[in-house]
Amino acid sequence: MKQLTHGSEYSFRYWALPLTWLAIGGALGQISFIGLLLGCLFVLWLACSPRIAPWLWRSVTLLSSLMLAAHLLPGFTPLPLSEPLAWSPDARPVLLRLSWDKVLTGLGLLAWWFQQSTRAAPHWKAALLVSLLTLLLVPLAALGLGLVGWQPKWPDQLALWLVLNLGGAVLAEELLFRGLLQTWLVQRLGPLLGIGLTALLFGAAHWPFSPLFAAVAMLAGLGYGLAFHFSGRLWLAMLLHLAVNLCHVLLLTYPLRGV
């Protein structure tokens, strides 16, 4: 498993990405003054990680990241990018929109992640095996629990969905749960408890959709966590997460039956 330490050169050029994102949102009127203020404080806090006690920095970062990603902080107005369209006959219409706060979460954590030194001994066979099993078992679990039905399709807005899903959900969730939380828990509790607890919390974050969906998300989180643990590469967990979501869109009811 990769161990994270601060690099010898803590470059501030990485922070241009989240700050530019805030500037764009502000210029378009999608991020208000309070949103810009909170966003800048979030980025500043992340950038100050070498100068703050690790337990305090991680605690505040986890809380603020979760609040941003869950749209619980004021000042951010989502930008609709499509009309509501019914991708599945037994599910609510899909509205594609850009969530400035969740993307900011991912970009801010990405800037922090880029500045970590890594020491990894990847076990690619185990990582790829886990990835294939996750890609197979997660959709089967969702089907078996009746959350979705078998509905192959090719939505017209698939390309836009891919960009939004990768830049929003996948980037923010993997950096938060695997890059930040799992890495810390594995260092403190060991791989078994660290990966398991992270998967449990990942599932709990999806509880508002339904308890059954939370159970499927926990299974998916376990797969993402193991893929990251065995490979030491966060990009593999992101790619796997995106692949599972893509299978959901292309092959199954989307988003969920009756939801």
C-alpha positions as CSV (number, residue, x, y, z in Angstrom):
1,M,0.0,0.0,0.0
2,K,1.3,3.4,-0.8
3,Q,2.5,5.6,2.1
4,L,2.0,9.3,1.8
5,T,4.5,11.9,2.9
6,H,4.8,15.5,1.9
7,G,7.2,16.0,-0.9
8,S,10.4,18.0,-0.4
9,E,9.0,20.7,-2.7
10,Y,5.5,21.7,-1.8
11,S,4.6,23.5,-5.1
12,F,1.8,26.0,-5.1
13,R,1.2,25.8,-8.8
14,Y,-1.2,22.9,-8.3
15,W,-3.6,25.2,-6.5
16,A,-4.2,27.2,-9.6
17,L,-6.7,24.6,-10.8
18,P,-9.3,24.8,-8.0
19,L,-8.8,28.6,-7.8
20,T,-9.4,29.0,-11.5
21,W,-12.5,26.8,-11.1
22,L,-13.8,29.2,-8.4
23,A,-13.0,32.2,-10.6
24,I,-15.0,30.7,-13.6
25,G,-18.0,29.9,-11.4
26,G,-17.9,33.4,-9.9
27,A,-17.7,35.1,-13.3
28,L,-20.7,33.1,-14.6
29,G,-22.7,34.0,-11.5
30,Q,-23.0,30.4,-10.4
31,I,-20.9,30.9,-7.2
32,S,-21.9,33.8,-5.0
33,F,-19.6,35.9,-2.8
34,I,-20.2,33.5,0.2
35,G,-19.4,30.6,-2.1
36,L,-16.2,32.2,-3.3
37,L,-15.2,32.9,0.3
38,L,-15.9,29.4,1.5
39,G,-14.2,27.9,-1.5
40,C,-11.1,30.0,-1.1
41,L,-10.9,29.0,2.6
42,F,-11.3,25.4,1.6
43,V,-8.4,25.6,-0.8
44,L,-6.2,27.6,1.6
45,W,-6.9,25.0,4.3
46,L,-5.8,22.2,2.0
47,A,-2.7,24.1,1.0
48,C,-1.7,24.5,4.6
49,S,-1.5,20.8,5.4
50,P,2.3,20.7,6.1
51,R,1.8,23.4,8.7
52,I,-1.2,21.9,10.6
53,A,-1.3,19.0,13.0
54,P,-2.2,15.9,10.8
55,W,-5.1,14.8,13.0
56,L,-6.7,18.3,12.9
57,W,-6.0,18.8,9.2
58,R,-7.6,15.5,8.2
59,S,-10.6,15.9,10.5
60,V,-11.4,19.4,9.2
61,T,-10.7,18.3,5.6
62,L,-13.0,15.3,5.8
63,L,-15.8,17.4,7.3
64,S,-15.5,20.3,4.9
65,S,-15.1,18.0,1.8
66,L,-18.2,16.0,2.8
67,M,-20.2,19.1,3.2
68,L,-19.1,20.6,-0.1
69,A,-19.6,17.3,-2.0
70,A,-23.1,16.9,-0.4
71,H,-24.1,20.5,-1.4
72,L,-24.5,21.5,2.3
73,L,-22.6,24.7,2.1
74,P,-24.2,27.9,0.7
75,G,-23.2,29.9,-2.3
76,F,-23.0,27.3,-5.1
77,T,-25.8,27.1,-7.7
78,P,-25.8,24.0,-9.9
79,L,-25.8,24.7,-13.7
80,P,-28.4,22.6,-15.6
81,L,-26.9,21.2,-18.9
82,S,-29.9,19.3,-20.2
83,E,-33.6,19.0,-20.0
84,P,-34.9,16.1,-17.8
85,L,-34.9,13.0,-20.0
86,A,-36.3,9.6,-19.2
87,W,-33.4,7.2,-19.8
88,S,-35.4,4.3,-18.2
89,P,-39.2,3.8,-18.3
90,D,-39.4,2.8,-14.6
91,A,-37.1,5.5,-13.2
92,R,-37.3,9.3,-12.8
93,P,-36.0,11.5,-15.6
94,V,-32.3,12.3,-15.6
95,L,-31.2,15.9,-15.3
96,L,-27.5,16.5,-16.2
97,R,-26.1,19.4,-14.2
98,L,-22.7,20.8,-13.2
99,S,-22.2,20.9,-9.4
100,W,-19.6,23.6,-8.8
101,D,-19.1,22.6,-5.1
102,K,-18.5,18.9,-5.8
103,V,-16.1,19.5,-8.6
104,L,-14.3,22.0,-6.4
105,T,-13.9,19.2,-3.8
106,G,-12.3,17.0,-6.3
107,L,-10.0,19.6,-7.7
108,G,-8.9,20.8,-4.3
109,L,-8.1,17.3,-3.1
110,L,-6.4,16.5,-6.4
111,A,-4.1,19.5,-5.9
112,W,-3.2,18.1,-2.5
113,W,-2.8,14.5,-3.8
114,F,-0.4,15.6,-6.5
115,Q,2.0,16.8,-3.9
116,Q,2.3,13.6,-2.0
117,S,5.4,11.4,-2.2
118,T,4.5,7.8,-3.0
119,R,6.2,4.5,-2.2
120,A,4.3,1.6,-3.7
121,A,4.9,-2.1,-4.6
122,P,2.0,-2.7,-6.8
123,H,0.4,-6.2,-7.1
124,W,-1.2,-5.8,-10.5
125,K,-2.6,-9.3,-10.8
126,A,-4.5,-9.0,-7.5
127,A,-5.6,-5.4,-8.4
128,L,-6.9,-6.5,-11.8
129,L,-8.7,-9.5,-10.4
130,V,-10.4,-7.4,-7.8
131,S,-11.4,-4.9,-10.5
132,L,-12.9,-7.6,-12.7
133,L,-14.9,-9.1,-9.8
134,T,-16.1,-5.7,-8.8
135,L,-17.2,-4.9,-12.3
136,L,-19.2,-8.2,-12.4
137,L,-20.6,-8.4,-8.8
138,V,-21.8,-4.9,-8.2
139,P,-24.3,-4.9,-11.2
140,L,-25.4,-8.4,-10.3
141,A,-26.0,-7.3,-6.7
142,A,-28.1,-4.4,-7.8
143,L,-30.1,-6.6,-10.1
144,G,-30.5,-9.3,-7.4
145,L,-31.8,-6.7,-4.9
146,G,-34.3,-5.4,-7.4
147,L,-32.8,-1.9,-7.4
148,V,-32.5,-2.0,-11.2
149,G,-33.6,-4.0,-14.2
150,W,-31.9,-5.2,-17.3
151,Q,-32.2,-2.3,-19.8
152,P,-29.4,-2.0,-22.4
153,K,-29.3,1.5,-24.0
154,W,-27.1,4.1,-25.5
155,P,-28.2,7.6,-24.3
156,D,-27.7,10.5,-26.6
157,Q,-26.1,12.5,-23.8
158,L,-23.7,9.8,-22.8
159,A,-20.5,11.8,-23.6
160,L,-21.8,14.7,-21.4
161,W,-22.7,12.3,-18.7
162,L,-19.2,10.8,-18.8
163,V,-17.5,14.1,-18.4
164,L,-19.8,15.2,-15.5
165,N,-19.5,11.8,-13.8
166,L,-15.7,11.7,-14.0
167,G,-15.2,15.3,-13.1
168,G,-17.7,15.4,-10.3
169,A,-18.7,12.1,-8.6
170,V,-15.7,9.9,-9.4
171,L,-12.9,12.5,-8.8
172,A,-14.3,13.8,-5.6
173,E,-15.4,10.5,-4.1
174,E,-12.3,8.6,-4.8
175,L,-9.9,11.3,-3.6
176,L,-12.0,11.7,-0.5
177,F,-12.7,8.1,0.4
178,R,-9.7,6.3,-1.0
179,G,-7.0,9.0,-1.2
180,L,-7.7,10.7,2.0
181,L,-9.8,8.5,4.3
182,Q,-8.6,5.0,3.4
183,T,-5.0,5.9,3.3
184,W,-5.2,7.3,6.8
185,L,-7.3,4.5,8.3
186,V,-5.0,1.8,6.8
187,Q,-2.0,3.5,8.3
188,R,-3.7,3.6,11.7
189,L,-5.8,0.4,11.7
190,G,-4.2,-1.9,9.1
191,P,-5.5,-2.9,5.7
192,L,-8.4,-5.2,6.9
193,L,-10.1,-2.6,9.2
194,G,-9.0,0.4,7.1
195,I,-10.4,-0.8,3.8
196,G,-13.5,-2.3,5.4
197,L,-14.4,0.8,7.4
198,T,-13.9,3.1,4.4
199,A,-16.2,0.9,2.4
200,L,-18.8,1.0,5.2
201,L,-18.6,4.8,5.3
202,F,-18.8,5.0,1.5
203,G,-22.0,2.9,1.6
204,A,-23.4,5.1,4.4
205,A,-22.9,8.2,2.3
206,H,-25.3,6.7,-0.2
207,W,-28.0,5.8,2.4
208,P,-30.3,8.8,1.4
209,F,-31.0,6.9,-1.9
210,S,-32.1,3.8,-0.1
211,P,-30.6,1.2,2.4
212,L,-30.3,-1.3,-0.4
213,F,-28.5,1.1,-2.6
214,A,-26.2,1.8,0.3
215,A,-25.4,-1.9,0.6
216,V,-24.5,-2.1,-3.1
217,A,-22.4,1.1,-2.7
218,M,-20.5,-0.5,0.2
219,L,-19.7,-3.6,-2.0
220,A,-18.5,-1.2,-4.7
221,G,-16.5,0.8,-2.2
222,L,-14.8,-2.4,-1.0
223,G,-13.8,-3.2,-4.6
224,Y,-12.5,0.3,-5.2
225,G,-10.6,0.2,-2.0
226,L,-9.0,-3.2,-2.7
227,A,-8.0,-2.1,-6.2
228,F,-6.3,1.0,-4.8
229,H,-4.7,-1.0,-2.0
230,F,-3.2,-3.6,-4.2
231,S,-2.1,-1.3,-7.0
232,G,-1.1,1.8,-5.0
233,R,-2.6,3.8,-7.8
234,L,-5.6,6.0,-7.2
235,W,-6.2,6.3,-11.0
236,L,-7.1,2.6,-11.0
237,A,-9.8,3.1,-8.4
238,M,-11.1,6.1,-10.4
239,L,-11.2,4.1,-13.6
240,L,-13.0,1.2,-11.9
241,H,-15.5,3.5,-10.3
242,L,-16.2,5.1,-13.7
243,A,-16.5,1.7,-15.4
244,V,-19.1,0.5,-12.8
245,N,-21.1,3.7,-13.2
246,L,-20.9,3.3,-17.0
247,C,-22.2,-0.3,-16.8
248,H,-25.1,1.0,-14.7
249,V,-26.0,3.6,-17.4
250,L,-25.5,1.4,-20.5
251,L,-27.0,-1.9,-19.2
252,L,-29.4,-1.3,-16.2
253,T,-32.2,1.0,-15.1
254,Y,-30.8,4.4,-14.5
255,P,-30.7,5.9,-11.9
256,L,-32.9,3.4,-9.9
257,R,-36.3,1.8,-10.2
258,G,-39.0,4.2,-8.9
259,V,-36.4,6.8,-7.8
